[in-house]
Amino acid sequence: MKVGDLVRLSAYGTKRVFNQSIKVYGADQTGLIVSISPNAVYPYSVRWCKTAHDSRLDRHNRRELKRAYR
């Protein structure tokens, strides 16, 4: 994955309690990868489309995300 990719939560990501604020607006919502920090535990910064905290970026690991197709 790279900056600018559209992503969704994977099955693993939807099961995590940490991602409950994203699932409230629908598990199928999309987000945009804004930045990647290669040495971080949660390297992917994602801006989600429909969350209540639009000004905040959520950080995720690769296992929590999958590419959004159509």
Sequence and secondary structure as in RCSB ss.txt:
>XXXX:A:sequence
MKVGDLVRLSAYGTKRVFNQSIKVYGADQTGLIVSISPNAVYPYSVRWCKTAHDSRLDRHNRRELKRAYR
>XXXX:A:secstr
  TT EEEE HHHHH GGGHHHHTT TT  EEEEEE TTSSS EEEEESS S TTS EEE GGGEEE   
